[in-house]
Amino acid sequence: MKHFNTCLLWLSVATSFASSVSASGHLPPVDMPPQSFASFDACVEHLRQLYAHDLVGAKQGPQQIEGGATREAVVDTKGVVTNERDEAHYDTELGWSIRKPGGDAVGNRWMQTNYNFERWSWTCRSASLTGTMESGFTSPSVEPLR
């Protein structure tokens, strides 16, 4: 029975080191200064321009940066959503995934990933635009490479 308990202990320790490790942080939402437009349609057009701008970076795919690392923009959104009451919403998460390979002298290799994000929530009501932005990160997660 003692051998069985020792095996379980070693198995749980090995499992905890094999899984990826991560931590995170989050800042509370910040209100953006309200904006006024000539009309509801002009406000919605502004949201559509924000959406188009956000998609540009994500379409580029992973970009090489220093030290063999890559940076990739990620956009998670449903786009501009309107309803029948002169109200439109644009909610999006803009994220940046930075992946950097690593290794040690013994031959262990890993991929370290950091992820930073901004969550934007914009609303047009009639010709007025309001919004909030919150940000956060995960830092770092490490995946063993085989």
DSSP file (Angstrom, degrees, kcal/mol; ACC not computed):
  #  RESIDUE AA STRUCTURE BP1 BP2  ACC     N-H-->O    O-->H-N    N-H-->O    O-->H-N    TCO  KAPPA ALPHA  PHI   PSI    X-CA   Y-CA   Z-CA
    1    1 A M     >        0   0    0      0, 0.0     4,-2.1     0, 0.0     5,-0.2   0.000 360.0 360.0 360.0 -37.7    0.0    0.0    0.0
    2    2 A K  H  >  +     0   0    0      1,-0.2     4,-2.0     2,-0.2     5,-0.2   0.902 360.0  50.8 -62.1 -41.2    2.9    2.4    0.8
    3    3 A H  H  > S+     0   0    0      1,-0.2     4,-2.3     2,-0.2    -1,-0.2   0.890 108.2  53.1 -62.2 -40.2    4.3    1.9   -2.7
    4    4 A F  H  > S+     0   0    0      2,-0.2     4,-2.2     1,-0.2    -2,-0.2   0.916 109.0  48.3 -62.4 -44.5    0.9    2.6   -4.2
    5    5 A N  H  X S+     0   0    0     -4,-2.1     4,-2.2     1,-0.2    -1,-0.2   0.881 111.0  51.1 -64.3 -38.8    0.6    6.0   -2.3
    6    6 A T  H  X S+     0   0    0     -4,-2.0     4,-2.5     2,-0.2    -1,-0.2   0.904 109.5  50.3 -64.8 -41.4    4.2    6.9   -3.4
    7    7 A C  H  X S+     0   0    0     -4,-2.3     4,-2.5     2,-0.2    -2,-0.2   0.908 110.2  50.0 -62.8 -41.9    3.3    6.2   -7.0
    8    8 A L  H  X S+     0   0    0     -4,-2.2     4,-2.4     2,-0.2    -2,-0.2   0.909 110.0  51.1 -62.7 -41.4    0.2    8.3   -6.8
    9    9 A L  H  X S+     0   0    0     -4,-2.2     4,-2.2     2,-0.2    -2,-0.2   0.947 112.7  44.6 -60.8 -49.1    2.2   11.2   -5.3
   10   10 A W  H  X S+     0   0    0     -4,-2.5     4,-2.7     1,-0.2     5,-0.2   0.879 112.2  53.2 -64.1 -37.8    4.8   11.1   -8.1
   11   11 A L  H  X S+     0   0    0     -4,-2.5     4,-2.3     2,-0.2    -1,-0.2   0.915 110.0  47.1 -63.5 -42.8    2.0   10.8  -10.7
   12   12 A S  H  X S+     0   0    0     -4,-2.4     4,-2.0     2,-0.2    -2,-0.2   0.889 113.2  48.8 -67.8 -37.9    0.3   13.9   -9.4
   13   13 A V  H  X S+     0   0    0     -4,-2.2     4,-1.6     2,-0.2    -2,-0.2   0.935 112.9  47.4 -64.8 -46.3    3.6   15.9   -9.2
   14   14 A A  H  X S+     0   0    0     -4,-2.7     4,-1.6     1,-0.2    -2,-0.2   0.891 111.6  51.1 -62.8 -39.8    4.5   14.8  -12.8
   15   15 A T  H  X S+     0   0    0     -4,-2.3     4,-1.5     1,-0.2    -1,-0.2   0.896 106.9  53.4 -65.2 -40.2    1.0   15.7  -14.0
   16   16 A S  H  < S+     0   0    0     -4,-2.0    -1,-0.2     1,-0.2    -2,-0.2   0.860 112.4  44.4 -66.1 -33.3    1.1   19.2  -12.4
   17   17 A F  H  < S+     0   0    0     -4,-1.6    -1,-0.2     1,-0.2    -2,-0.2   0.763 109.0  57.5 -79.6 -24.7    4.5   20.0  -14.2
   18   18 A A  H  < S+     0   0    0     -4,-1.6    -2,-0.2    -5,-0.2    -1,-0.2   0.794  93.2  79.1 -76.7 -28.1    3.3   18.6  -17.5
   19   19 A S  S  < S-     0   0    0     -4,-1.5   123,-0.1    -5,-0.1     2,-0.1  -0.387  95.6 -91.8 -79.3 160.5    0.3   20.9  -17.8
   20   20 A S        -     0   0    0     -2,-0.1     2,-0.4   121,-0.1   123,-0.1  -0.388  36.1-137.4 -72.6 151.0    0.7   24.5  -18.9
   21   21 A V        +     0   0    0    121,-0.3   121,-0.4    -4,-0.1     2,-0.3  -0.883  29.5 167.8-108.9 136.0    1.2   27.1  -16.3
   22   22 A S        -     0   0    0     -2,-0.4     2,-0.3   119,-0.2   119,-0.1  -0.996  19.1-175.6-149.5 156.0   -0.6   30.4  -16.5
   23   23 A A        -     0   0    0    116,-0.4   116,-2.3    -2,-0.3     2,-0.3  -0.898  16.1-161.6-137.3 165.7   -1.5   33.5  -14.5
   24   24 A S  E     -A  138   0A   0     -2,-0.3     2,-0.3   114,-0.3   114,-0.2  -0.977  11.2-161.4-150.3 163.4   -3.7   36.4  -15.5
   25   25 A G  E     -A  137   0A   0    112,-2.2   112,-2.3    -2,-0.3     2,-0.3  -0.975   7.1-167.6-143.1 156.3   -4.5   40.0  -14.7
   26   26 A H  E     -A  136   0A   0     -2,-0.3   110,-0.3   110,-0.2    -2,-0.0  -0.988   9.7-151.7-149.7 132.7   -7.5   42.2  -15.5
   27   27 A L  E     -A  135   0A   0    108,-3.4   108,-0.5    -2,-0.3     3,-0.1  -0.838  33.2-107.3-102.6 144.9   -8.2   45.9  -15.3
   28   28 A P  E     -     0   0A   0      0, 0.0   107,-0.2     0, 0.0   105,-0.1  -0.203  48.3 -78.6 -67.8 162.0  -11.7   47.2  -14.8
   29   29 A P  E     -     0   0A   0      0, 0.0     2,-0.4     0, 0.0   105,-0.3  -0.255  40.7-151.7 -61.3 145.9  -13.7   48.9  -17.6
   30   30 A V  E     -A  133   0A   0    103,-2.5   103,-1.9    -3,-0.1     2,-0.3  -0.981  17.5-123.3-119.1 130.1  -12.9   52.5  -18.5
   31   31 A D  E     -A  132   0A   0     -2,-0.4   101,-0.3   101,-0.2    99,-0.0  -0.542  22.1-138.5 -72.9 134.7  -15.6   54.7  -20.0
   32   32 A M  E     -A  131   0A   0     99,-3.2    99,-0.5    -2,-0.3     3,-0.1  -0.648  33.6 -92.2 -86.6 149.3  -14.7   56.3  -23.3
   33   33 A P  E     -     0   0A   0      0, 0.0    -1,-0.1     0, 0.0    96,-0.0  -0.399  49.3-110.7 -60.5 134.7  -15.6   60.0  -23.8
   34   34 A P  E     -     0   0A   0      0, 0.0     2,-0.3     0, 0.0    96,-0.2  -0.311  32.5-154.5 -66.1 151.8  -19.0   60.1  -25.5
   35   35 A Q  E     -A  129   0A   0     94,-2.3    94,-3.1    -3,-0.1     2,-0.4  -0.949   3.4-145.5-127.0 148.9  -19.2   61.3  -29.1
   36   36 A S  E     -A  128   0A   0     -2,-0.3     2,-0.3    92,-0.2    92,-0.2  -0.912  14.5-168.6-114.3 143.3  -22.0   63.0  -31.1
   37   37 A F        -     0   0    0     90,-2.6    90,-0.1    -2,-0.4     3,-0.1  -0.789  36.4-109.0-123.7 167.0  -22.7   62.4  -34.8
   38   38 A A  S    S-     0   0    0     -2,-0.3     2,-0.3     1,-0.1    89,-0.1   0.791  96.9  -8.3 -66.7 -28.0  -24.9   64.2  -37.3
   39   39 A S  S  > S-     0   0    0     88,-0.1     4,-1.7     1,-0.1    -1,-0.1  -0.963  72.6 -98.0-158.9 169.6  -27.2   61.2  -37.4
   40   40 A F  H  > S+     0   0    0     -2,-0.3     4,-2.6     1,-0.2     5,-0.2   0.906 122.4  55.3 -60.7 -42.6  -27.7   57.6  -36.3
   41   41 A D  H  > S+     0   0    0      1,-0.2     4,-2.3     2,-0.2    -1,-0.2   0.880 106.3  50.5 -60.3 -38.5  -26.5   56.4  -39.7
   42   42 A A  H  > S+     0   0    0      2,-0.2     4,-1.7     1,-0.2    -1,-0.2   0.880 110.2  50.3 -66.9 -37.4  -23.3   58.4  -39.3
   43   43 A C  H  X S+     0   0    0     -4,-1.7     4,-1.8     2,-0.2    -2,-0.2   0.925 111.1  48.2 -65.1 -44.7  -22.7   56.8  -35.9
   44   44 A V  H  X S+     0   0    0     -4,-2.6     4,-2.3     1,-0.2    -2,-0.2   0.888 108.2  55.0 -63.7 -39.3  -23.2   53.3  -37.3
   45   45 A E  H  X S+     0   0    0     -4,-2.3     4,-2.0     1,-0.2    -1,-0.2   0.886 105.3  53.5 -61.1 -38.1  -20.8   54.1  -40.1
   46   46 A H  H  X S+     0   0    0     -4,-1.7     4,-2.2     2,-0.2    -1,-0.2   0.916 108.0  50.0 -62.1 -42.8  -18.2   55.0  -37.5
   47   47 A L  H  X S+     0   0    0     -4,-1.8     4,-2.4     1,-0.2    -2,-0.2   0.906 109.1  52.0 -61.0 -41.3  -18.8   51.6  -35.8
   48   48 A R  H  X S+     0   0    0     -4,-2.3     4,-2.4     1,-0.2    -1,-0.2   0.867 108.3  51.2 -64.7 -35.8  -18.3   49.9  -39.2
   49   49 A Q  H  X S+     0   0    0     -4,-2.0     4,-2.4     2,-0.2    -1,-0.2   0.898 109.2  50.4 -67.4 -39.9  -15.0   51.8  -39.7
   50   50 A L  H  X S+     0   0    0     -4,-2.2     4,-2.4     2,-0.2    -2,-0.2   0.929 111.1  49.7 -60.3 -44.6  -13.8   50.6  -36.3
   51   51 A Y  H  X S+     0   0    0     -4,-2.4     4,-1.8     2,-0.2    -2,-0.2   0.929 111.2  48.0 -59.9 -48.1  -14.7   47.1  -37.2
   52   52 A A  H  X S+     0   0    0     -4,-2.4     4,-1.1     1,-0.2    -1,-0.2   0.906 112.0  50.1 -61.5 -42.1  -12.9   47.2  -40.5
   53   53 A H  H  X S+     0   0    0     -4,-2.4     4,-0.7     1,-0.2     3,-0.5   0.904 108.6  52.3 -62.8 -42.1   -9.8   48.7  -38.8
   54   54 A D  H  X S+     0   0    0     -4,-2.4     4,-0.8     1,-0.2     3,-0.3   0.852 106.6  53.6 -63.7 -34.7   -9.8   46.0  -36.2
   55   55 A L  H  X S+     0   0    0     -4,-1.8     4,-1.6     1,-0.2    -1,-0.2   0.759  91.8  74.7 -72.9 -24.6   -9.9   43.2  -38.8
   56   56 A V  H  X S+     0   0    0     -4,-1.1     4,-0.5    -3,-0.5     3,-0.3   0.922  97.2  45.2 -56.6 -49.4   -6.9   44.5  -40.7
   57   57 A G  H >< S+     0   0    0     -4,-0.7     3,-1.0    -3,-0.3    16,-0.5   0.872 110.5  53.7 -64.5 -37.4   -4.3   43.3  -38.1
   58   58 A A  H >< S+     0   0    0     -4,-0.8     3,-0.9     1,-0.2    -1,-0.2   0.800 100.3  61.1 -69.5 -28.0   -5.9   39.9  -37.7
   59   59 A K  H 3< S+     0   0    0     -4,-1.6    -1,-0.2    -3,-0.3    -2,-0.2   0.673  91.6  69.0 -72.9 -15.7   -5.8   39.1  -41.4
   60   60 A Q  T << S-     0   0    0     -3,-1.0    -1,-0.2    -4,-0.5    -2,-0.2   0.718  90.6-152.5 -76.1 -20.7   -2.0   39.4  -41.5
   61   61 A G    <   -     0   0    0     -3,-0.9    12,-0.4    -4,-0.4    -1,-0.2  -0.232  50.5 -11.1  74.9-172.0   -1.5   36.2  -39.5
   62   62 A P        -     0   0    0      0, 0.0     2,-0.4     0, 0.0    10,-0.2  -0.371  67.6-154.5 -63.4 134.0    1.5   35.6  -37.2
   63   63 A Q  E     -B   71   0A   0      8,-3.0     8,-2.5    -2,-0.1     2,-0.2  -0.926  18.0-117.2-112.0 134.2    4.3   38.2  -37.7
   64   64 A Q  E     +B   70   0A   0     -2,-0.4     6,-0.2     6,-0.2     2,-0.2  -0.485  39.3 171.8 -68.4 134.2    8.0   37.4  -37.0
   65   65 A I    >   -     0   0    0      4,-2.8     3,-0.7     1,-0.2     4,-0.3  -0.695  42.3 -46.6-129.1-173.3    9.5   39.5  -34.2
   66   66 A E  G >  S+     0   0    0     -2,-0.2     3,-1.3     1,-0.2    -1,-0.2  -0.080 115.2  21.5 -60.2 152.5   12.8   39.4  -32.4
   67   67 A G  G 3  S-     0   0    0      1,-0.3    -1,-0.2    -3,-0.1     3,-0.1   0.693 128.8 -64.3  69.5  22.5   14.3   36.2  -31.0
   68   68 A G  G <  S+     0   0    0     -3,-0.7    -1,-0.3     1,-0.3    -2,-0.2   0.552 100.4 136.6  79.4   6.2   12.3   33.8  -33.2
   69   69 A A    <   -     0   0    0     -3,-1.3    -4,-2.8    -4,-0.3     2,-0.3  -0.402  41.7-147.4 -83.5 161.7    9.1   34.9  -31.6
   70   70 A T  E     -BC  64  99A   0     29,-2.4    29,-2.3    -6,-0.2     2,-0.4  -0.953   2.7-155.7-126.7 151.2    5.8   35.6  -33.4
   71   71 A R  E     -BC  63  98A   0     -8,-2.5    -8,-3.0    -2,-0.3     2,-0.4  -0.995  13.2-175.0-124.4 131.7    3.0   38.0  -32.7
   72   72 A E  E     - C   0  97A   0     25,-2.3    25,-2.8    -2,-0.4     2,-0.3  -0.992  18.6-138.3-131.6 130.4   -0.5   37.4  -33.9
   73   73 A A  E     - C   0  96A   0    -16,-0.5     2,-0.4    -2,-0.4    23,-0.2  -0.671  20.1-165.2 -83.3 139.0   -3.5   39.7  -33.7
   74   74 A V  E     - C   0  95A   0     21,-3.0    21,-3.3    -2,-0.3     2,-0.5  -0.991   4.8-166.1-127.3 132.4   -6.8   38.0  -32.8
   75   75 A V  E     - C   0  94A   0     -2,-0.4     2,-0.6    19,-0.2    19,-0.2  -0.982   4.0-174.6-121.9 125.2  -10.2   39.6  -33.2
   76   76 A D  E     + C   0  93A   0     17,-2.3    17,-2.0    -2,-0.5     2,-0.3  -0.944  33.8 121.7-119.5 108.5  -13.3   38.0  -31.5
   77   77 A T  E     - C   0  92A   0     -2,-0.6    15,-0.2    15,-0.2     3,-0.1  -0.986  60.4-138.2-159.0 160.0  -16.5   39.8  -32.5
   78   78 A K  E     -     0   0A   0     13,-0.7     2,-0.1     1,-0.4    14,-0.1   0.307  57.9-126.9-100.4   3.8  -19.9   39.5  -34.1
   79   79 A G  E     -     0   0A   0     12,-0.4    12,-0.6     2,-0.1     2,-0.5  -0.402  57.7 -17.9  82.4-163.6  -19.4   42.8  -35.9
   80   80 A V  E     - C   0  90A   0     10,-0.2     2,-0.5    -2,-0.1    10,-0.2  -0.677  65.5-166.0 -82.2 125.0  -21.8   45.7  -35.8
   81   81 A V  E     - C   0  89A   0      8,-3.0     8,-3.0    -2,-0.5     2,-0.3  -0.958   5.4-172.7-116.8 124.4  -25.2   44.6  -34.7
   82   82 A T  E     - C   0  88A   0     -2,-0.5     6,-0.2     6,-0.2     2,-0.2  -0.816   5.0-163.9-113.7 155.4  -28.2   46.9  -35.1
   83   83 A N        -     0   0    0      4,-2.3     4,-0.4    -2,-0.3     3,-0.4  -0.645  40.0 -93.2-123.2-172.2  -31.8   46.6  -33.9
   84   84 A E  S    S+     0   0    0      1,-0.2     2,-0.1    -2,-0.2    -2,-0.0   0.489 107.4  72.6 -83.8  -1.8  -35.0   48.4  -34.9
   85   85 A R  S    S-     0   0    0      2,-0.2    -1,-0.2    41,-0.0    41,-0.2  -0.210 116.4 -90.3-109.8  43.8  -34.8   51.2  -32.3
   86   86 A D  S    S+     0   0    0     -3,-0.4    40,-2.9     1,-0.2     2,-0.4   0.924  91.4 124.5  50.3  47.0  -32.0   53.5  -33.5
   87   87 A E  E     + D   0 125A   0     -4,-0.4    -4,-2.3    38,-0.2     2,-0.3  -0.999  34.4 176.0-139.1 134.7  -29.5   51.4  -31.5
   88   88 A A  E     -CD  82 124A   0     36,-2.1    36,-2.8    -2,-0.4     2,-0.4  -0.986   9.4-159.8-138.2 148.3  -26.3   49.7  -32.7
   89   89 A H  E     -CD  81 123A   0     -8,-3.0    -8,-3.0    -2,-0.3     2,-0.4  -0.965  10.8-173.7-130.3 143.8  -23.6   47.7  -30.8
   90   90 A Y  E     +CD  80 122A   0     32,-2.3    32,-2.6    -2,-0.4     2,-0.4  -0.898  13.4 173.9-135.6 108.2  -20.1   46.8  -31.6
   91   91 A D  E     + D   0 121A   0    -12,-0.6   -13,-0.7    -2,-0.4   -12,-0.4  -0.948  11.2 160.8-113.8 132.3  -18.4   44.5  -29.0
   92   92 A T  E     -CD  77 120A   0     28,-2.5    28,-2.7    -2,-0.4     2,-0.5  -0.998  34.6-144.5-150.2 150.5  -15.0   43.1  -29.7
   93   93 A E  E     -CD  76 119A   0    -17,-2.0   -17,-2.3    -2,-0.3     2,-0.6  -0.982  17.5-163.8-113.8 119.4  -12.0   41.5  -28.0
   94   94 A L  E     +CD  75 118A   0     24,-3.0    24,-2.4    -2,-0.5     2,-0.3  -0.910  18.2 179.1-100.5 120.3   -8.7   42.5  -29.6
   95   95 A G  E     -CD  74 117A   0    -21,-3.3   -21,-3.0    -2,-0.6     2,-0.4  -0.872  23.4-153.9-124.6 156.5   -6.0   40.2  -28.5
   96   96 A W  E     -CD  73 116A   0     20,-2.6    20,-1.9    -2,-0.3     2,-0.6  -0.969   9.8-162.5-131.1 115.6   -2.3   39.8  -29.2
   97   97 A S  E     -CD  72 115A   0    -25,-2.8   -25,-2.3    -2,-0.4     2,-0.6  -0.871   4.6-168.4-100.1 121.1   -0.7   36.4  -28.9
   98   98 A I  E     -CD  71 114A   0     16,-3.0    16,-2.5    -2,-0.6     2,-0.5  -0.952   4.9-172.2-113.6 120.1    3.1   36.4  -28.6
   99   99 A R  E     +CD  70 113A   0    -29,-2.3   -29,-2.4    -2,-0.6    14,-0.2  -0.943   4.7 179.2-117.3 128.8    4.7   32.9  -28.9
  100  100 A K  E     - D   0 112A   0     12,-2.8    12,-2.8    -2,-0.5   -31,-0.1  -0.985  21.6-134.9-133.3 124.3    8.4   32.4  -28.2
  101  101 A P  E     + D   0 111A   0      0, 0.0     2,-0.3     0, 0.0    10,-0.2  -0.438  29.9 176.1 -73.7 150.9   10.3   29.1  -28.5
  102  102 A G  E     + D   0 110A   0      8,-2.8     8,-2.3    -2,-0.1     2,-0.3  -0.928   9.4 169.8-146.3 171.0   12.7   28.2  -25.7
  103  103 A G  E     - D   0 109A   0     -2,-0.3     2,-0.2     6,-0.3     6,-0.2  -0.978  19.4-130.5-170.2 171.8   15.0   25.5  -24.5
  104  104 A D    >   -     0   0    0      4,-1.7     3,-1.4    -2,-0.3    -2,-0.0  -0.758  38.3 -94.1-129.6 178.3   17.7   24.5  -22.1
  105  105 A A  T 3  S+     0   0    0      1,-0.3    -1,-0.0    -2,-0.2     0, 0.0   0.671 118.0  61.8 -68.8 -17.4   21.1   22.8  -22.2
  106  106 A V  T 3  S-     0   0    0      2,-0.1    -1,-0.3     1,-0.0    -3,-0.0   0.574 120.8-100.8 -87.0  -9.6   19.7   19.4  -21.5
  107  107 A G  S <  S+     0   0    0     -3,-1.4     2,-0.2     1,-0.3    -2,-0.1   0.436  72.7 143.3 104.9   0.2   17.5   19.3  -24.6
  108  108 A N        -     0   0    0     36,-0.0    -4,-1.7    38,-0.0     2,-0.3  -0.539  29.4-167.6 -70.7 138.0   14.1   20.3  -23.2
  109  109 A R  E     +DE 103 145A   0     36,-0.6    36,-2.7    -6,-0.2     2,-0.3  -0.956  10.6 168.2-128.8 148.8   12.2   22.5  -25.5
  110  110 A W  E     -DE 102 144A   0     -8,-2.3    -8,-2.8    -2,-0.3     2,-0.5  -0.958  30.6-128.3-151.1 167.2    9.1   24.6  -25.0
  111  111 A M  E     -DE 101 143A   0     32,-2.5    32,-2.5    -2,-0.3     2,-0.5  -0.991  21.9-156.0-121.6 122.0    6.8   27.3  -26.4
  112  112 A Q  E     -DE 100 142A   0    -12,-2.8   -12,-2.8    -2,-0.5     2,-0.4  -0.846  10.8-167.1 -99.0 132.4    6.0   30.2  -24.2
  113  113 A T  E     -DE  99 141A   0     28,-2.9    28,-2.6    -2,-0.5     2,-0.4  -0.979   9.4-174.6-124.7 129.4    2.8   32.1  -25.0
  114  114 A N  E     -D   98   0A   0    -16,-2.5   -16,-3.0    -2,-0.4     2,-0.4  -0.945   8.0-165.4-114.6 142.6    1.7   35.5  -23.6
  115  115 A Y  E     -DE  97 138A   0     23,-2.0    23,-2.8    -2,-0.4     2,-0.3  -0.987   7.3-179.4-133.4 123.9   -1.7   36.9  -24.4
  116  116 A N  E     -DE  96 137A   0    -20,-1.9   -20,-2.6    -2,-0.4     2,-0.3  -0.908  12.3-177.7-115.8 147.4   -2.8   40.5  -23.9
  117  117 A F  E     -DE  95 136A   0     19,-2.6    19,-2.0    -2,-0.3     2,-0.4  -0.977  23.9-156.3-145.5 159.1   -6.3   41.8  -24.8
  118  118 A E  E     -DE  94 135A   0    -24,-2.4   -24,-3.0    -2,-0.3     2,-0.6  -0.998  14.4-154.7-128.6 132.2   -8.6   44.8  -24.9
  119  119 A R  E     -DE  93 134A   0     15,-3.4    15,-2.0    -2,-0.4     2,-0.4  -0.945  14.2-169.6-110.2 119.1  -12.4   44.4  -24.8
  120  120 A W  E     -DE  92 133A   0    -28,-2.7   -28,-2.5    -2,-0.6     2,-0.4  -0.867   9.9-173.4-109.2 139.3  -14.3   47.2  -26.4
  121  121 A S  E     -DE  91 132A   0     11,-2.3    11,-1.9    -2,-0.4     2,-0.4  -0.945  10.0-179.8-134.1 113.0  -18.0   47.8  -26.1
  122  122 A W  E     -DE  90 131A   0    -32,-2.6   -32,-2.3    -2,-0.4     2,-0.4  -0.890   4.8-171.9-114.9 141.9  -19.5   50.5  -28.3
  123  123 A T  E     -DE  89 130A   0      7,-2.8     7,-2.4    -2,-0.4     2,-0.6  -0.987  11.1-159.0-137.1 127.0  -23.1   51.6  -28.5
  124  124 A C  E     -DE  88 129A   0    -36,-2.8   -36,-2.1    -2,-0.4     2,-0.5  -0.919  11.9-179.3 -97.4 123.1  -24.8   54.1  -30.8
  125  125 A R  E >   -DE  87 128A   0      3,-2.6     3,-2.2    -2,-0.6     2,-0.3  -0.975  69.1 -45.9-121.7 114.6  -28.1   55.4  -29.4
  126  126 A S  T 3  S-     0   0    0    -40,-2.9   -83,-0.2    -2,-0.5   -87,-0.1  -0.502 125.1 -25.3  57.1-120.9  -29.7   57.8  -31.9
  127  127 A A  T 3  S+     0   0    0     -2,-0.3   -90,-2.6   -89,-0.1     2,-0.4   0.207 118.4  98.8-105.8  15.9  -26.7   60.0  -32.9
  128  128 A S  E <   -AE  36 125A   0     -3,-2.2    -3,-2.6   -92,-0.2     2,-0.5  -0.864  55.1-157.1-109.4 137.9  -24.7   59.5  -29.7
  129  129 A L  E     +AE  35 124A   0    -94,-3.1   -94,-2.3    -2,-0.4     2,-0.3  -0.947  14.8 172.6-114.4 128.0  -21.8   57.0  -29.2
  130  130 A T  E     + E   0 123A   0     -7,-2.4    -7,-2.8    -2,-0.5     2,-0.3  -0.910   8.1 167.8-126.0 158.9  -20.7   55.7  -25.8
  131  131 A G  E     -AE  32 122A   0    -99,-0.5   -99,-3.2    -2,-0.3     2,-0.3  -0.997  22.5-149.5-164.3 163.6  -18.2   53.0  -25.1
  132  132 A T  E     -AE  31 121A   0    -11,-1.9   -11,-2.3    -2,-0.3     2,-0.4  -0.954   8.6-161.3-134.9 156.6  -16.0   51.2  -22.5
  133  133 A M  E     +AE  30 120A   0   -103,-1.9  -103,-2.5    -2,-0.3     2,-0.3  -0.997   8.4 178.5-138.8 133.7  -12.7   49.4  -22.7
  134  134 A E  E     - E   0 119A   0    -15,-2.0   -15,-3.4    -2,-0.4     2,-0.3  -0.953  10.4-162.5-128.5 154.2  -11.2   46.9  -20.4
  135  135 A S  E     +AE  27 118A   0   -108,-0.5  -108,-3.4    -2,-0.3     2,-0.3  -0.901  15.4 151.7-136.1 163.3   -7.8   45.2  -20.7
  136  136 A G  E     -AE  26 117A   0    -19,-2.0   -19,-2.6    -2,-0.3     2,-0.3  -0.962  18.8-145.3-170.8-175.4   -6.0   42.2  -19.3
  137  137 A F  E     -AE  25 116A   0   -112,-2.3  -112,-2.2    -2,-0.3     2,-0.4  -0.989  13.3-139.7-158.7 159.0   -3.4   39.5  -19.9
  138  138 A T  E     -AE  24 115A   0    -23,-2.8   -23,-2.0    -2,-0.3  -114,-0.3  -0.989  32.2-145.1-119.2 138.7   -2.4   36.0  -19.3
  139  139 A S  E     -     0   0A   0   -116,-2.3  -116,-0.4    -2,-0.4   -25,-0.1  -0.968  53.7 -22.8-156.0 132.2    1.3   35.6  -18.6
  140  140 A P  E     -     0   0A   0      0, 0.0     2,-0.4     0, 0.0    -1,-0.3   0.934  49.9-175.8 -90.4 166.2    2.9   33.2  -19.5
  141  141 A S  E     - E   0 113A   0    -28,-2.6   -28,-2.9    -3,-0.2     2,-0.5  -0.936  17.8-155.1-109.7 146.4    1.7   29.8  -20.4
  142  142 A V  E     - E   0 112A   0     -2,-0.4  -121,-0.3  -121,-0.4   -30,-0.2  -0.980   8.1-170.0-126.9 124.9    4.4   27.2  -21.2
  143  143 A E  E     - E   0 111A   0    -32,-2.5   -32,-2.5    -2,-0.5     2,-0.2  -0.952  23.8-125.9-113.9 128.2    3.9   24.2  -23.4
  144  144 A P  E     - E   0 110A   0      0, 0.0     2,-0.4     0, 0.0   -34,-0.3  -0.493  21.2-142.7 -69.1 141.1    6.5   21.4  -23.7
  145  145 A L  E       E   0 109A   0    -36,-2.7   -36,-0.6    -2,-0.2     0, 0.0  -0.873 360.0 360.0-103.4 138.4    7.6   20.6  -27.3
  146  146 A R              0   0    0     -2,-0.4    -1,-0.1   -38,-0.1   -36,-0.0   0.409 360.0 360.0-105.1 360.0    8.3   17.0  -28.1
